[in-house]
Amino acid sequence: MRKIVKTSVHRKTGCPHCGYKVDHATSLQGKHTPAPGSVTVCIKCAGVSQYTETMDLASFDPALLDPEAADLVAKARKLILSRRPS
Ligand SMILES: [Zn+2]
């Protein structure tokens, strides 16, 4: 099965965990475009954040997610962390 992902460009903002400047988001759930309240995983540090009303990023506790979303976030974090240079 082919997965369809959508990458969106947005205003540059800093990851609250590592400071990495983020200006893209790639959805793992089809064609979702980030909006206030969307949860995201930093491509550099795998920190979990949530878009604010102004589309900045704020630290987010993944324990607050429903089980399906938590599983998706855990898979994304595992993938990112496995691709880090050692
Ligand atoms: Zn980060």
PDB file of the backbone (N, CA, C, O) and the ligand in Angstrom, with CONECT records:
HET     ZN  A 101       1
ATOM      1  N   MET A   1       0.846  -1.189   0.000  1.00  0.00           N
ATOM      2  CA  MET A   1       0.000   0.000   0.000  1.00  0.00           C
ATOM      3  C   MET A   1       0.886   1.244   0.000  1.00  0.00           C
ATOM      4  O   MET A   1       1.840   1.336   0.772  1.00  0.00           O
ATOM      5  N   ARG A   2       0.573   2.169  -0.844  1.00  0.00           N
ATOM      6  CA  ARG A   2       1.334   3.409  -0.954  1.00  0.00           C
ATOM      7  C   ARG A   2       0.810   4.420   0.063  1.00  0.00           C
ATOM      8  O   ARG A   2      -0.391   4.675   0.142  1.00  0.00           O
ATOM      9  N   LYS A   3       1.724   4.983   0.829  1.00  0.00           N
ATOM     10  CA  LYS A   3       1.324   6.004   1.791  1.00  0.00           C
ATOM     11  C   LYS A   3       1.379   7.367   1.139  1.00  0.00           C
ATOM     12  O   LYS A   3       2.351   7.688   0.454  1.00  0.00           O
ATOM     13  N   ILE A   4       0.372   8.159   1.336  1.00  0.00           N
ATOM     14  CA  ILE A   4       0.362   9.518   0.800  1.00  0.00           C
ATOM     15  C   ILE A   4       0.679  10.460   1.954  1.00  0.00           C
ATOM     16  O   ILE A   4      -0.028  10.488   2.961  1.00  0.00           O
ATOM     17  N   VAL A   5       1.745  11.225   1.793  1.00  0.00           N
ATOM     18  CA  VAL A   5       2.096  12.194   2.821  1.00  0.00           C
ATOM     19  C   VAL A   5       2.055  13.585   2.207  1.00  0.00           C
ATOM     20  O   VAL A   5       2.259  13.752   1.004  1.00  0.00           O
ATOM     21  N   LYS A   6       1.794  14.561   3.028  1.00  0.00           N
ATOM     22  CA  LYS A   6       1.750  15.932   2.564  1.00  0.00           C
ATOM     23  C   LYS A   6       2.716  16.753   3.401  1.00  0.00           C
ATOM     24  O   LYS A   6       2.662  16.729   4.630  1.00  0.00           O
ATOM     25  N   THR A   7       3.601  17.479   2.728  1.00  0.00           N
ATOM     26  CA  THR A   7       4.510  18.371   3.421  1.00  0.00           C
ATOM     27  C   THR A   7       4.014  19.798   3.241  1.00  0.00           C
ATOM     28  O   THR A   7       3.762  20.244   2.121  1.00  0.00           O
ATOM     29  N   SER A   8       3.878  20.506   4.351  1.00  0.00           N
ATOM     30  CA  SER A   8       3.403  21.886   4.334  1.00  0.00           C
ATOM     31  C   SER A   8       4.528  22.808   4.773  1.00  0.00           C
ATOM     32  O   SER A   8       5.345  22.449   5.621  1.00  0.00           O
ATOM     33  N   VAL A   9       4.561  23.983   4.196  1.00  0.00           N
ATOM     34  CA  VAL A   9       5.529  25.004   4.589  1.00  0.00           C
ATOM     35  C   VAL A   9       4.787  26.027   5.439  1.00  0.00           C
ATOM     36  O   VAL A   9       3.665  26.420   5.119  1.00  0.00           O
ATOM     37  N   HIS A  10       5.423  26.451   6.523  1.00  0.00           N
ATOM     38  CA  HIS A  10       4.809  27.496   7.352  1.00  0.00           C
ATOM     39  C   HIS A  10       5.885  28.453   7.842  1.00  0.00           C
ATOM     40  O   HIS A  10       7.074  28.249   7.599  1.00  0.00           O
ATOM     41  N   ARG A  11       5.454  29.488   8.526  1.00  0.00           N
ATOM     42  CA  ARG A  11       6.376  30.485   9.069  1.00  0.00           C
ATOM     43  C   ARG A  11       7.408  29.787   9.962  1.00  0.00           C
ATOM     44  O   ARG A  11       7.082  28.860  10.703  1.00  0.00           O
ATOM     45  N   LYS A  12       8.646  30.249   9.875  1.00  0.00           N
ATOM     46  CA  LYS A  12       9.710  29.633  10.663  1.00  0.00           C
ATOM     47  C   LYS A  12       9.485  29.900  12.148  1.00  0.00           C
ATOM     48  O   LYS A  12       9.222  31.032  12.553  1.00  0.00           O
ATOM     49  N   THR A  13       9.589  28.860  12.943  1.00  0.00           N
ATOM     50  CA  THR A  13       9.456  28.983  14.390  1.00  0.00           C
ATOM     51  C   THR A  13      10.431  28.005  15.036  1.00  0.00           C
ATOM     52  O   THR A  13      10.906  27.080  14.376  1.00  0.00           O
ATOM     53  N   GLY A  14      10.734  28.200  16.315  1.00  0.00           N
ATOM     54  CA  GLY A  14      11.746  27.377  16.973  1.00  0.00           C
ATOM     55  C   GLY A  14      11.156  26.227  17.747  1.00  0.00           C
ATOM     56  O   GLY A  14      10.127  26.370  18.407  1.00  0.00           O
ATOM     57  N   CYS A  15      11.814  25.075  17.667  1.00  0.00           N
ATOM     58  CA  CYS A  15      11.425  23.932  18.499  1.00  0.00           C
ATOM     59  C   CYS A  15      11.656  24.321  19.963  1.00  0.00           C
ATOM     60  O   CYS A  15      12.746  24.777  20.308  1.00  0.00           O
ATOM     61  N   PRO A  16      10.646  24.148  20.833  1.00  0.00           N
ATOM     62  CA  PRO A  16      10.822  24.516  22.239  1.00  0.00           C
ATOM     63  C   PRO A  16      11.775  23.594  22.986  1.00  0.00           C
ATOM     64  O   PRO A  16      12.183  23.902  24.106  1.00  0.00           O
ATOM     65  N   HIS A  17      12.130  22.481  22.386  1.00  0.00           N
ATOM     66  CA  HIS A  17      13.014  21.514  23.036  1.00  0.00           C
ATOM     67  C   HIS A  17      14.478  21.756  22.687  1.00  0.00           C
ATOM     68  O   HIS A  17      15.340  21.691  23.563  1.00  0.00           O
ATOM     69  N   CYS A  18      14.773  22.038  21.404  1.00  0.00           N
ATOM     70  CA  CYS A  18      16.181  22.139  20.977  1.00  0.00           C
ATOM     71  C   CYS A  18      16.492  23.446  20.250  1.00  0.00           C
ATOM     72  O   CYS A  18      17.658  23.738  19.984  1.00  0.00           O
ATOM     73  N   GLY A  19      15.473  24.233  19.927  1.00  0.00           N
ATOM     74  CA  GLY A  19      15.704  25.501  19.248  1.00  0.00           C
ATOM     75  C   GLY A  19      15.821  25.398  17.739  1.00  0.00           C
ATOM     76  O   GLY A  19      15.965  26.414  17.059  1.00  0.00           O
ATOM     77  N   TYR A  20      15.761  24.184  17.206  1.00  0.00           N
ATOM     78  CA  TYR A  20      15.854  23.992  15.755  1.00  0.00           C
ATOM     79  C   TYR A  20      14.766  24.800  15.062  1.00  0.00           C
ATOM     80  O   TYR A  20      13.605  24.783  15.472  1.00  0.00           O
ATOM     81  N   LYS A  21      15.156  25.506  14.009  1.00  0.00           N
ATOM     82  CA  LYS A  21      14.188  26.326  13.285  1.00  0.00           C
ATOM     83  C   LYS A  21      13.367  25.443  12.348  1.00  0.00           C
ATOM     84  O   LYS A  21      13.901  24.791  11.451  1.00  0.00           O
ATOM     85  N   VAL A  22      12.086  25.440  12.575  1.00  0.00           N
ATOM     86  CA  VAL A  22      11.155  24.573  11.857  1.00  0.00           C
ATOM     87  C   VAL A  22      10.316  25.436  10.912  1.00  0.00           C
ATOM     88  O   VAL A  22       9.743  26.441  11.331  1.00  0.00           O
ATOM     89  N   ASP A  23      10.245  25.041   9.638  1.00  0.00           N
ATOM     90  CA  ASP A  23       9.348  25.747   8.716  1.00  0.00           C
ATOM     91  C   ASP A  23       8.621  24.786   7.777  1.00  0.00           C
ATOM     92  O   ASP A  23       8.007  25.213   6.799  1.00  0.00           O
ATOM     93  N   HIS A  24       8.691  23.491   8.075  1.00  0.00           N
ATOM     94  CA  HIS A  24       7.972  22.487   7.300  1.00  0.00           C
ATOM     95  C   HIS A  24       7.311  21.516   8.271  1.00  0.00           C
ATOM     96  O   HIS A  24       7.793  21.316   9.386  1.00  0.00           O
ATOM     97  N   ALA A  25       6.233  20.931   7.850  1.00  0.00           N
ATOM     98  CA  ALA A  25       5.614  19.844   8.602  1.00  0.00           C
ATOM     99  C   ALA A  25       5.164  18.789   7.602  1.00  0.00           C
ATOM    100  O   ALA A  25       4.542  19.102   6.588  1.00  0.00           O
ATOM    101  N   THR A  26       5.486  17.543   7.900  1.00  0.00           N
ATOM    102  CA  THR A  26       5.049  16.444   7.052  1.00  0.00           C
ATOM    103  C   THR A  26       4.060  15.601   7.825  1.00  0.00           C
ATOM    104  O   THR A  26       4.353  15.127   8.922  1.00  0.00           O
ATOM    105  N   SER A  27       2.901  15.419   7.252  1.00  0.00           N
ATOM    106  CA  SER A  27       1.850  14.658   7.917  1.00  0.00           C
ATOM    107  C   SER A  27       2.054  13.170   7.707  1.00  0.00           C
ATOM    108  O   SER A  27       2.383  12.722   6.608  1.00  0.00           O
ATOM    109  N   LEU A  28       1.856  12.411   8.772  1.00  0.00           N
ATOM    110  CA  LEU A  28       1.889  10.951   8.663  1.00  0.00           C
ATOM    111  C   LEU A  28       0.479  10.405   8.540  1.00  0.00           C
ATOM    112  O   LEU A  28       0.291   9.192   8.451  1.00  0.00           O
ATOM    113  N   GLN A  29      -0.497  11.269   8.534  1.00  0.00           N
ATOM    114  CA  GLN A  29      -1.899  10.858   8.443  1.00  0.00           C
ATOM    115  C   GLN A  29      -2.545  11.512   7.241  1.00  0.00           C
ATOM    116  O   GLN A  29      -3.455  12.328   7.384  1.00  0.00           O
ATOM    117  N   GLY A  30      -2.079  11.158   6.060  1.00  0.00           N
ATOM    118  CA  GLY A  30      -2.716  11.677   4.862  1.00  0.00           C
ATOM    119  C   GLY A  30      -2.422  13.139   4.619  1.00  0.00           C
ATOM    120  O   GLY A  30      -1.273  13.572   4.702  1.00  0.00           O
ATOM    121  N   LYS A  31      -3.453  13.895   4.322  1.00  0.00           N
ATOM    122  CA  LYS A  31      -3.280  15.258   3.858  1.00  0.00           C
ATOM    123  C   LYS A  31      -3.523  16.306   4.928  1.00  0.00           C
ATOM    124  O   LYS A  31      -3.999  17.399   4.623  1.00  0.00           O
ATOM    125  N   HIS A  32      -3.206  15.996   6.168  1.00  0.00           N
ATOM    126  CA  HIS A  32      -3.416  16.958   7.241  1.00  0.00           C
ATOM    127  C   HIS A  32      -2.435  18.124   7.122  1.00  0.00           C
ATOM    128  O   HIS A  32      -1.237  17.911   6.937  1.00  0.00           O
ATOM    129  N   THR A  33      -2.937  19.345   7.228  1.00  0.00           N
ATOM    130  CA  THR A  33      -2.115  20.543   7.247  1.00  0.00           C
ATOM    131  C   THR A  33      -2.084  21.055   8.682  1.00  0.00           C
ATOM    132  O   THR A  33      -3.130  21.129   9.327  1.00  0.00           O
ATOM    133  N   PRO A  34      -0.891  21.414   9.202  1.00  0.00           N
ATOM    134  CA  PRO A  34      -0.844  21.852  10.597  1.00  0.00           C
ATOM    135  C   PRO A  34      -1.702  23.091  10.841  1.00  0.00           C
ATOM    136  O   PRO A  34      -1.762  23.999  10.012  1.00  0.00           O
ATOM    137  N   ALA A  35      -2.353  23.106  11.981  1.00  0.00           N
ATOM    138  CA  ALA A  35      -3.217  24.204  12.401  1.00  0.00           C
ATOM    139  C   ALA A  35      -3.036  24.362  13.912  1.00  0.00           C
ATOM    140  O   ALA A  35      -2.468  23.480  14.556  1.00  0.00           O
ATOM    141  N   PRO A  36      -3.508  25.471  14.487  1.00  0.00           N
ATOM    142  CA  PRO A  36      -3.421  25.592  15.947  1.00  0.00           C
ATOM    143  C   PRO A  36      -3.997  24.345  16.622  1.00  0.00           C
ATOM    144  O   PRO A  36      -5.104  23.909  16.306  1.00  0.00           O
ATOM    145  N   GLY A  37      -3.233  23.786  17.547  1.00  0.00           N
ATOM    146  CA  GLY A  37      -3.661  22.572  18.235  1.00  0.00           C
ATOM    147  C   GLY A  37      -3.071  21.297  17.665  1.00  0.00           C
ATOM    148  O   GLY A  37      -3.109  20.252  18.315  1.00  0.00           O
ATOM    149  N   SER A  38      -2.519  21.368  16.444  1.00  0.00           N
ATOM    150  CA  SER A  38      -1.893  20.180  15.865  1.00  0.00           C
ATOM    151  C   SER A  38      -0.641  19.812  16.655  1.00  0.00           C
ATOM    152  O   SER A  38       0.104  20.683  17.106  1.00  0.00           O
ATOM    153  N   VAL A  39      -0.426  18.534  16.811  1.00  0.00           N
ATOM    154  CA  VAL A  39       0.741  18.031  17.524  1.00  0.00           C
ATOM    155  C   VAL A  39       1.795  17.644  16.502  1.00  0.00           C
ATOM    156  O   VAL A  39       1.473  17.093  15.450  1.00  0.00           O
ATOM    157  N   THR A  40       3.051  17.930  16.808  1.00  0.00           N
ATOM    158  CA  THR A  40       4.132  17.663  15.874  1.00  0.00           C
ATOM    159  C   THR A  40       5.350  17.111  16.607  1.00  0.00           C
ATOM    160  O   THR A  40       5.499  17.280  17.818  1.00  0.00           O
ATOM    161  N   VAL A  41       6.212  16.452  15.848  1.00  0.00           N
ATOM    162  CA  VAL A  41       7.443  15.883  16.394  1.00  0.00           C
ATOM    163  C   VAL A  41       8.613  16.536  15.668  1.00  0.00           C
ATOM    164  O   VAL A  41       8.649  16.552  14.438  1.00  0.00           O
ATOM    165  N   CYS A  42       9.562  17.071  16.413  1.00  0.00           N
ATOM    166  CA  CYS A  42      10.723  17.755  15.832  1.00  0.00           C
ATOM    167  C   CYS A  42      11.600  16.761  15.067  1.00  0.00           C
ATOM    168  O   CYS A  42      11.956  15.703  15.587  1.00  0.00           O
ATOM    169  N   ILE A  43      11.941  17.113  13.837  1.00  0.00           N
ATOM    170  CA  ILE A  43      12.753  16.238  12.999  1.00  0.00           C
ATOM    171  C   ILE A  43      14.194  16.137  13.515  1.00  0.00           C
ATOM    172  O   ILE A  43      14.906  15.192  13.175  1.00  0.00           O
ATOM    173  N   LYS A  44      14.628  17.107  14.334  1.00  0.00           N
ATOM    174  CA  LYS A  44      16.001  17.086  14.838  1.00  0.00           C
ATOM    175  C   LYS A  44      16.117  16.353  16.184  1.00  0.00           C
ATOM    176  O   LYS A  44      16.985  15.497  16.353  1.00  0.00           O
ATOM    177  N   CYS A  45      15.234  16.695  17.145  1.00  0.00           N
ATOM    178  CA  CYS A  45      15.396  16.131  18.496  1.00  0.00           C
ATOM    179  C   CYS A  45      14.287  15.159  18.885  1.00  0.00           C
ATOM    180  O   CYS A  45      14.364  14.522  19.936  1.00  0.00           O
ATOM    181  N   ALA A  46      13.261  15.041  18.051  1.00  0.00           N
ATOM    182  CA  ALA A  46      12.109  14.160  18.319  1.00  0.00           C
ATOM    183  C   ALA A  46      11.270  14.641  19.498  1.00  0.00           C
ATOM    184  O   ALA A  46      10.460  13.884  20.032  1.00  0.00           O
ATOM    185  N   GLY A  47      11.460  15.895  19.907  1.00  0.00           N
ATOM    186  CA  GLY A  47      10.608  16.462  20.957  1.00  0.00           C
ATOM    187  C   GLY A  47       9.187  16.651  20.444  1.00  0.00           C
ATOM    188  O   GLY A  47       8.973  16.934  19.265  1.00  0.00           O
ATOM    189  N   VAL A  48       8.227  16.494  21.335  1.00  0.00           N
ATOM    190  CA  VAL A  48       6.818  16.610  20.953  1.00  0.00           C
ATOM    191  C   VAL A  48       6.329  18.014  21.303  1.00  0.00           C
ATOM    192  O   VAL A  48       6.517  18.489  22.423  1.00  0.00           O
ATOM    193  N   SER A  49       5.701  18.667  20.331  1.00  0.00           N
ATOM    194  CA  SER A  49       5.213  20.036  20.492  1.00  0.00           C
ATOM    195  C   SER A  49       3.811  20.149  19.929  1.00  0.00           C
ATOM    196  O   SER A  49       3.303  19.252  19.255  1.00  0.00           O
ATOM    197  N   GLN A  50       3.203  21.293  20.233  1.00  0.00           N
ATOM    198  CA  GLN A  50       1.866  21.588  19.707  1.00  0.00           C
ATOM    199  C   GLN A  50       1.888  23.001  19.129  1.00  0.00           C
ATOM    200  O   GLN A  50       2.470  23.914  19.716  1.00  0.00           O
ATOM    201  N   TYR A  51       1.243  23.171  17.967  1.00  0.00           N
ATOM    202  CA  TYR A  51       1.129  24.503  17.368  1.00  0.00           C
ATOM    203  C   TYR A  51       0.172  25.350  18.205  1.00  0.00           C
ATOM    204  O   TYR A  51      -0.913  24.906  18.580  1.00  0.00           O
ATOM    205  N   THR A  52       0.601  26.579  18.488  1.00  0.00           N
ATOM    206  CA  THR A  52      -0.234  27.514  19.238  1.00  0.00           C
ATOM    207  C   THR A  52      -1.147  28.269  18.268  1.00  0.00           C
ATOM    208  O   THR A  52      -1.104  28.041  17.059  1.00  0.00           O
ATOM    209  N   GLU A  53      -1.962  29.160  18.804  1.00  0.00           N
ATOM    210  CA  GLU A  53      -2.852  29.980  17.973  1.00  0.00           C
ATOM    211  C   GLU A  53      -2.071  30.811  16.969  1.00  0.00           C
ATOM    212  O   GLU A  53      -2.575  31.107  15.886  1.00  0.00           O
ATOM    213  N   THR A  54      -0.836  31.195  17.319  1.00  0.00           N
ATOM    214  CA  THR A  54      -0.006  32.005  16.417  1.00  0.00           C
ATOM    215  C   THR A  54       0.929  31.133  15.578  1.00  0.00           C
ATOM    216  O   THR A  54       1.833  31.646  14.918  1.00  0.00           O
ATOM    217  N   MET A  55       0.711  29.813  15.603  1.00  0.00           N
ATOM    218  CA  MET A  55       1.515  28.841  14.845  1.00  0.00           C
ATOM    219  C   MET A  55       2.978  28.810  15.286  1.00  0.00           C
ATOM    220  O   MET A  55       3.869  28.468  14.509  1.00  0.00           O
ATOM    221  N   ASP A  56       3.205  29.171  16.545  1.00  0.00           N
ATOM    222  CA  ASP A  56       4.500  28.900  17.145  1.00  0.00           C
ATOM    223  C   ASP A  56       4.393  27.509  17.762  1.00  0.00           C
ATOM    224  O   ASP A  56       3.321  26.905  17.758  1.00  0.00           O
ATOM    225  N   LEU A  57       5.503  27.005  18.289  1.00  0.00           N
ATOM    226  CA  LEU A  57       5.484  25.674  18.884  1.00  0.00           C
ATOM    227  C   LEU A  57       5.639  25.762  20.390  1.00  0.00           C
ATOM    228  O   LEU A  57       6.484  26.502  20.893  1.00  0.00           O
ATOM    229  N   ALA A  58       4.829  25.012  21.102  1.00  0.00           N
ATOM    230  CA  ALA A  58       4.915  24.922  22.553  1.00  0.00           C
ATOM    231  C   ALA A  58       5.096  23.458  22.927  1.00  0.00           C
ATOM    232  O   ALA A  58       4.548  22.567  22.279  1.00  0.00           O
ATOM    233  N   SER A  59       5.870  23.221  23.976  1.00  0.00           N
ATOM    234  CA  SER A  59       6.094  21.853  24.436  1.00  0.00           C
ATOM    235  C   SER A  59       4.748  21.183  24.747  1.00  0.00           C
ATOM    236  O   SER A  59       3.829  21.816  25.268  1.00  0.00           O
ATOM    237  N   PHE A  60       4.655  19.909  24.419  1.00  0.00           N
ATOM    238  CA  PHE A  60       3.398  19.176  24.609  1.00  0.00           C
ATOM    239  C   PHE A  60       3.698  17.820  25.223  1.00  0.00           C
ATOM    240  O   PHE A  60       4.661  17.152  24.846  1.00  0.00           O
ATOM    241  N   ASP A  61       2.863  17.422  26.176  1.00  0.00           N
ATOM    242  CA  ASP A  61       3.030  16.119  26.829  1.00  0.00           C
ATOM    243  C   ASP A  61       2.274  15.050  26.032  1.00  0.00           C
ATOM    244  O   ASP A  61       1.043  15.063  26.008  1.00  0.00           O
ATOM    245  N   PRO A  62       2.997  14.114  25.373  1.00  0.00           N
ATOM    246  CA  PRO A  62       2.314  13.109  24.560  1.00  0.00           C
ATOM    247  C   PRO A  62       1.378  12.212  25.373  1.00  0.00           C
ATOM    248  O   PRO A  62       0.552  11.509  24.790  1.00  0.00           O
ATOM    249  N   ALA A  63       1.486  12.220  26.695  1.00  0.00           N
ATOM    250  CA  ALA A  63       0.571  11.416  27.522  1.00  0.00           C
ATOM    251  C   ALA A  63      -0.865  11.931  27.415  1.00  0.00           C
ATOM    252  O   ALA A  63      -1.807  11.231  27.785  1.00  0.00           O
ATOM    253  N   LEU A  64      -1.030  13.158  26.907  1.00  0.00           N
ATOM    254  CA  LEU A  64      -2.363  13.741  26.767  1.00  0.00           C
ATOM    255  C   LEU A  64      -3.077  13.273  25.498  1.00  0.00           C
ATOM    256  O   LEU A  64      -4.263  13.548  25.318  1.00  0.00           O
ATOM    257  N   LEU A  65      -2.363  12.569  24.623  1.00  0.00           N
ATOM    258  CA  LEU A  65      -2.946  12.135  23.345  1.00  0.00           C
ATOM    259  C   LEU A  65      -3.823  10.893  23.532  1.00  0.00           C
ATOM    260  O   LEU A  65      -3.658  10.136  24.489  1.00  0.00           O
ATOM    261  N   ASP A  66      -4.750  10.705  22.603  1.00  0.00           N
ATOM    262  CA  ASP A  66      -5.522   9.462  22.628  1.00  0.00           C
ATOM    263  C   ASP A  66      -4.594   8.332  22.167  1.00  0.00           C
ATOM    264  O   ASP A  66      -3.569   8.604  21.542  1.00  0.00           O
ATOM    265  N   PRO A  67      -4.929   7.083  22.460  1.00  0.00           N
ATOM    266  CA  PRO A  67      -4.007   5.973  22.182  1.00  0.00           C
ATOM    267  C   PRO A  67      -3.548   5.883  20.726  1.00  0.00           C
ATOM    268  O   PRO A  67      -2.382   5.581  20.471  1.00  0.00           O
ATOM    269  N   GLU A  68      -4.432   6.135  19.775  1.00  0.00           N
ATOM    270  CA  GLU A  68      -4.058   6.043  18.360  1.00  0.00           C
ATOM    271  C   GLU A  68      -3.042   7.121  17.997  1.00  0.00           C
ATOM    272  O   GLU A  68      -2.052   6.839  17.323  1.00  0.00           O
ATOM    273  N   ALA A  69      -3.282   8.349  18.439  1.00  0.00           N
ATOM    274  CA  ALA A  69      -2.355   9.446  18.157  1.00  0.00           C
ATOM    275  C   ALA A  69      -1.042   9.234  18.898  1.00  0.00           C
ATOM    276  O   ALA A  69       0.026   9.521  18.358  1.00  0.00           O
ATOM    277  N   ALA A  70      -1.110   8.738  20.121  1.00  0.00           N
ATOM    278  CA  ALA A  70       0.100   8.484  20.897  1.00  0.00           C
ATOM    279  C   ALA A  70       0.973   7.443  20.200  1.00  0.00           C
ATOM    280  O   ALA A  70       2.199   7.550  20.207  1.00  0.00           O
ATOM    281  N   ASP A  71       0.337   6.440  19.599  1.00  0.00           N
ATOM    282  CA  ASP A  71       1.071   5.400  18.883  1.00  0.00           C
ATOM    283  C   ASP A  71       1.769   5.996  17.652  1.00  0.00           C
ATOM    284  O   ASP A  71       2.918   5.664  17.363  1.00  0.00           O
ATOM    285  N   LEU A  72       1.073   6.865  16.943  1.00  0.00           N
ATOM    286  CA  LEU A  72       1.645   7.509  15.759  1.00  0.00           C
ATOM    287  C   LEU A  72       2.841   8.385  16.148  1.00  0.00           C
ATOM    288  O   LEU A  72       3.873   8.370  15.477  1.00  0.00           O
ATOM    289  N   VAL A  73       2.691   9.143  17.229  1.00  0.00           N
ATOM    290  CA  VAL A  73       3.781  10.005  17.703  1.00  0.00           C
ATOM    291  C   VAL A  73       4.969   9.143  18.137  1.00  0.00           C
ATOM    292  O   VAL A  73       6.116   9.477  17.843  1.00  0.00           O
ATOM    293  N   ALA A  74       4.700   8.047  18.827  1.00  0.00           N
ATOM    294  CA  ALA A  74       5.782   7.164  19.275  1.00  0.00           C
ATOM    295  C   ALA A  74       6.539   6.592  18.076  1.00  0.00           C
ATOM    296  O   ALA A  74       7.765   6.489  18.110  1.00  0.00           O
ATOM    297  N   LYS A  75       5.815   6.219  17.017  1.00  0.00           N
ATOM    298  CA  LYS A  75       6.467   5.686  15.815  1.00  0.00           C
ATOM    299  C   LYS A  75       7.319   6.759  15.140  1.00  0.00           C
ATOM    300  O   LYS A  75       8.432   6.478  14.696  1.00  0.00           O
ATOM    301  N   ALA A  76       6.805   7.983  15.060  1.00  0.00           N
ATOM    302  CA  ALA A  76       7.563   9.077  14.448  1.00  0.00           C
ATOM    303  C   ALA A  76       8.830   9.359  15.247  1.00  0.00           C
ATOM    304  O   ALA A  76       9.902   9.556  14.674  1.00  0.00           O
ATOM    305  N   ARG A  77       8.704   9.377  16.572  1.00  0.00           N
ATOM    306  CA  ARG A  77       9.871   9.651  17.426  1.00  0.00           C
ATOM    307  C   ARG A  77      10.924   8.544  17.264  1.00  0.00           C
ATOM    308  O   ARG A  77      12.121   8.823  17.190  1.00  0.00           O
ATOM    309  N   LYS A  78      10.471   7.305  17.209  1.00  0.00           N
ATOM    310  CA  LYS A  78      11.388   6.171  17.061  1.00  0.00           C
ATOM    311  C   LYS A  78      12.129   6.275  15.731  1.00  0.00           C
ATOM    312  O   LYS A  78      13.338   6.051  15.674  1.00  0.00           O
ATOM    313  N   LEU A  79      11.403   6.615  14.657  1.00  0.00           N
ATOM    314  CA  LEU A  79      12.009   6.756  13.341  1.00  0.00           C
ATOM    315  C   LEU A  79      13.051   7.865  13.337  1.00  0.00           C
ATOM    316  O   LEU A  79      14.155   7.678  12.827  1.00  0.00           O
ATOM    317  N   ILE A  80      12.708   9.015  13.901  1.00  0.00           N
ATOM    318  CA  ILE A  80      13.632  10.151  13.928  1.00  0.00           C
ATOM    319  C   ILE A  80      14.874   9.799  14.748  1.00  0.00           C
ATOM    320  O   ILE A  80      15.999  10.061  14.323  1.00  0.00           O
ATOM    321  N   LEU A  81      14.667   9.212  15.911  1.00  0.00           N
ATOM    322  CA  LEU A  81      15.805   8.887  16.783  1.00  0.00           C
ATOM    323  C   LEU A  81      16.694   7.807  16.164  1.00  0.00           C
ATOM    324  O   LEU A  81      17.900   7.781  16.410  1.00  0.00           O
ATOM    325  N   SER A  82      16.100   6.909  15.357  1.00  0.00           N
ATOM    326  CA  SER A  82      16.905   5.844  14.731  1.00  0.00           C
ATOM    327  C   SER A  82      17.765   6.384  13.591  1.00  0.00           C
ATOM    328  O   SER A  82      18.733   5.737  13.191  1.00  0.00           O
ATOM    329  N   ARG A  83      17.430   7.540  13.072  1.00  0.00           N
ATOM    330  CA  ARG A  83      18.178   8.117  11.957  1.00  0.00           C
ATOM    331  C   ARG A  83      19.192   9.164  12.407  1.00  0.00           C
ATOM    332  O   ARG A  83      19.870   9.770  11.576  1.00  0.00           O
ATOM    333  N   ARG A  84      19.299   9.379  13.716  1.00  0.00           N
ATOM    334  CA  ARG A  84      20.282  10.322  14.219  1.00  0.00           C
ATOM    335  C   ARG A  84      21.678   9.783  14.006  1.00  0.00           C
ATOM    336  O   ARG A  84      21.920   8.593  14.206  1.00  0.00           O
ATOM    337  N   PRO A  85      22.608  10.648  13.600  1.00  0.00           N
ATOM    338  CA  PRO A  85      23.995  10.186  13.511  1.00  0.00           C
ATOM    339  C   PRO A  85      24.519   9.860  14.911  1.00  0.00           C
ATOM    340  O   PRO A  85      24.220  10.571  15.870  1.00  0.00           O
ATOM    341  N   SER A  86      25.291   8.797  15.023  1.00  0.00           N
ATOM    342  CA  SER A  86      25.789   8.402  16.347  1.00  0.00           C
ATOM    343  C   SER A  86      27.146   9.009  16.632  1.00  0.00           C
ATOM    344  O   SER A  86      27.712   8.781  17.701  1.00  0.00           O
TER     345      SER A  86
HETATM  346 ZN    ZN A 101      13.756  19.916  18.471  1.00  0.00          ZN2+
END
